[in-house]
Amino acid sequence: MEITTLSQTLLNLLISLSYAIITLIVSVTTLYMIDHFFYKKIDFIEEIKHGNIAASIFYSVILLFVAIIVTISIN
């Protein structure tokens, strides 16, 4: 039985979406663990709500690095 181009495209889309969801879940979980393990005295979410731009930049950079590490390790 032949696999058509459409079914190959849908299969690749499904694989890519599942890969993205797994990476997102692992990244956010790791970010949460880093936040509560290393920065116990700093509540980044509360600081971001108060308008602290430095906290939001720092938090997003940590998320970016975690996402890069997770993506490299999954590949």
GUKE-290273 format. One record per residue (C-alpha): residue number from 1; residue in one letter; chain; x, y, z. Coordinates in Angstrom, 3 decimals, padded with zeros to 6 digits. Layout:
REM GUKE-290273
resi:resn:chain:c1:c2:c3
NUM:A:A:X:Y:Z
...
***
This chain:
REM GUKE-290273
resi:resn:chain:c1:c2:c3
1:M:A:000.000:000.000:000.000
2:E:A:001.395:003.374:-000.999
3:I:A:001.572:006.329:001.301
4:T:A:000.321:009.425:-000.433
5:T:A:001.919:012.817:-000.214
6:L:A:-000.993:014.143:001.834
7:S:A:-000.726:011.368:004.397
8:Q:A:003.044:011.878:004.616
9:T:A:002.507:015.585:005.184
10:L:A:-000.094:014.941:007.877
11:L:A:002.185:012.408:009.571
12:N:A:005.077:014.885:009.570
13:L:A:002.770:017.566:010.943
14:L:A:001.629:015.255:013.727
15:I:A:005.216:014.350:014.606
16:S:A:006.252:018.012:014.644
17:L:A:003.307:019.035:016.795
18:S:A:003.924:016.251:019.294
19:Y:A:007.606:017.191:019.415
20:A:A:006.704:020.825:020.079
21:I:A:004.218:019.915:022.816
22:I:A:006.702:017.603:024.549
23:T:A:009.409:020.276:024.372
24:L:A:007.038:022.905:025.758
25:I:A:005.958:020.712:028.673
26:V:A:009.517:019.745:029.581
27:S:A:010.733:023.347:029.255
28:V:A:008.018:024.837:031.431
29:T:A:008.442:022.082:034.040
30:T:A:012.192:022.662:034.121
31:L:A:011.699:026.417:034.381
32:Y:A:009.313:025.882:037.289
33:M:A:011.839:023.633:039.040
34:I:A:014.670:026.131:038.497
35:D:A:012.478:028.944:039.776
36:H:A:011.586:027.155:043.007
37:F:A:014.964:025.510:043.595
38:F:A:017.441:028.324:042.908
39:Y:A:015.347:031.455:043.451
40:K:A:013.320:030.684:046.565
41:K:A:013.232:034.288:047.824
42:I:A:012.310:035.906:044.506
43:D:A:008.776:035.608:043.128
44:F:A:009.298:036.371:039.448
45:I:A:005.618:036.233:038.568
46:E:A:004.781:038.795:041.228
47:E:A:007.671:041.010:040.133
48:I:A:006.475:040.842:036.529
49:K:A:002.944:041.764:037.639
50:H:A:004.392:044.839:039.374
51:G:A:006.018:045.904:036.108
52:N:A:009.607:044.851:036.745
53:I:A:011.025:044.639:033.220
54:A:A:014.358:043.194:034.385
55:A:A:012.579:040.261:036.033
56:S:A:010.589:039.539:032.879
57:I:A:013.709:039.683:030.689
58:F:A:015.637:037.419:033.085
59:Y:A:012.738:034.963:033.312
60:S:A:012.332:034.826:029.523
61:V:A:016.080:034.292:029.010
62:I:A:016.002:031.374:031.448
63:L:A:013.048:029.917:029.522
64:L:A:014.926:030.382:026.245
65:F:A:018.027:028.597:027.531
66:V:A:015.945:025.768:028.963
67:A:A:014.139:025.396:025.642
68:I:A:017.453:025.273:023.760
69:I:A:018.853:022.636:026.115
70:V:A:015.701:020.523:025.946
71:T:A:015.565:020.770:022.150
72:I:A:019.192:019.708:021.805
73:S:A:018.743:016.830:024.231
74:I:A:015.587:015.546:022.514
75:N:A:017.279:015.581:019.119
***
